[in-house]
Amino acid sequence: MIPGPTISGGPGPRLGLIHNPRSQRNKAAAAGARHAEAERLGIRFADPASPAALAEALAEFAREAVGVVIVDGGDGTVREVLTALPAAYGAGLPAVAILASGKTNLVAAALGSAGHGTAGLRRVAGLARSGEMPGAIRRRPVLRVEWPDRSHPPVNGLFLGAAAFTRAVGLAQGAVHRRGVTQGPAVLLTIAGSLFRALSGRAGGWRAGEPLAVALDGMQPTAGDRLVFLATTLDRLMLGLWPFWGTGPGPVRFLDVAALPRRLSVGFWRTLRGRPAPWMARDYRSGRAGEVTLTLARPFILDGEAFDADGDGRIRISAGPEIGFLAP
């Protein structure tokens, strides 16, 4: 494969658009409107309907030396593109620009977005023509999830959650989104609903947690019931939320909260802002690692989608390739 060009001075990089017409904000768009706008702006266009079609579209982008892949979709579309890029481009990975077109758009809010729709597309094209794009690129490793028994191919994403987080996402995709609540308000309602269920003891005992073992950098696993586990390679989230602190040897940030934590209502809000109190040390653990192995009984969430672990209940989390994200 021909790697995409680096973004440097001179003529702007070639642009390619991966459009997901099924994403929340794209459903009302007129058929073909995004394609026509991309064509007018000189942007290669693809709307792949399957993983195989996405792989072929990105391989074609690589052959045409597309240096910036614009992702017009939600968190799941971004995850699928990040997963398919290395096979299409090899070591010469392109930059990625996100048009925030999904329900929640957590990744776009954390990394930056040119907007959505044709206005966002025009903004990316304008940056490319102006020569100002290099200064708007932030480089960040992706989160790589592997199945040790190779029952599933590796997946690249940016935000992973398990235990109560899996239940919270189910809440958001059910009651919250069905009421038409999306973006930041959906996140706030999901957090509030999760806290209520944990404190009230409803919904199957959220506070009691789920069995989950955590092994950091090949060390002996810490096993027990856990309320929530999170991992990311991001350095910020939406709405000022940042449930991570501590240090460690690697780029994977993690939060590990034991089941039945003391003073949950206070600890919950301190955790969301990354401001732990000394008394939280027993039940709330956060830091950084190069690799995390989880053994869990229920599905985990990666960028909005539920996945099962391997046959032994394991997944391995590490930092994947570094990618430049457009943050205008």
Sequence and secondary structure as in RCSB ss.txt:
>XXXX:A:sequence
MIPGPTISGGPGPRLGLIHNPRSQRNKAAAAGARHAEAERLGIRFADPASPAALAEALAEFAREAVGVVIVDGGD
GTVREVLTALPAAYGAGLPAVAILASGKTNLVAAALGSAGHGTAGLRRVAGLARSGEMPGAIRRRPVLRVEWPDR
SHPPVNGLFLGAAAFTRAVGLAQGAVHRRGVTQGPAVLLTIAGSLFRALSGRAGGWRAGEPLAVALDGMQPTAGD
RLVFLATTLDRLMLGLWPFWGTGPGPVRFLDVAALPRRLSVGFWRTLRGRPAPWMARDYRSGRAGEVTLTLARPF
ILDGEAFDADGDGRIRISAGPEIGFLAP
>XXXX:A:secstr
        SSS  EEEEEE TTSGGGTTS TTHHHHHHHHTT EEE  SSHHHHHHHHHHHHHTTEEEEEEEE H
HHHHHHHHHHHHHHTTS  EEEEEE SSS HHHHHH    SHHHHHHHHHHHHHHT GGGGEEEEEEEEEE TT 
SS  EEESEEEEEHHHHHHHHIIIIIHHTT  HHHHHHHHHHHHHHHHHHT TTTGGG EEEEEEETT   EEEE
EEEEEEES S  GGG        SSSEEEEEEESS TTHHHHHHHHHTT   GGGGGTEEEEEESEEEEEESS E
EETTEEE   TTSEEEEEEEEEEEEE  
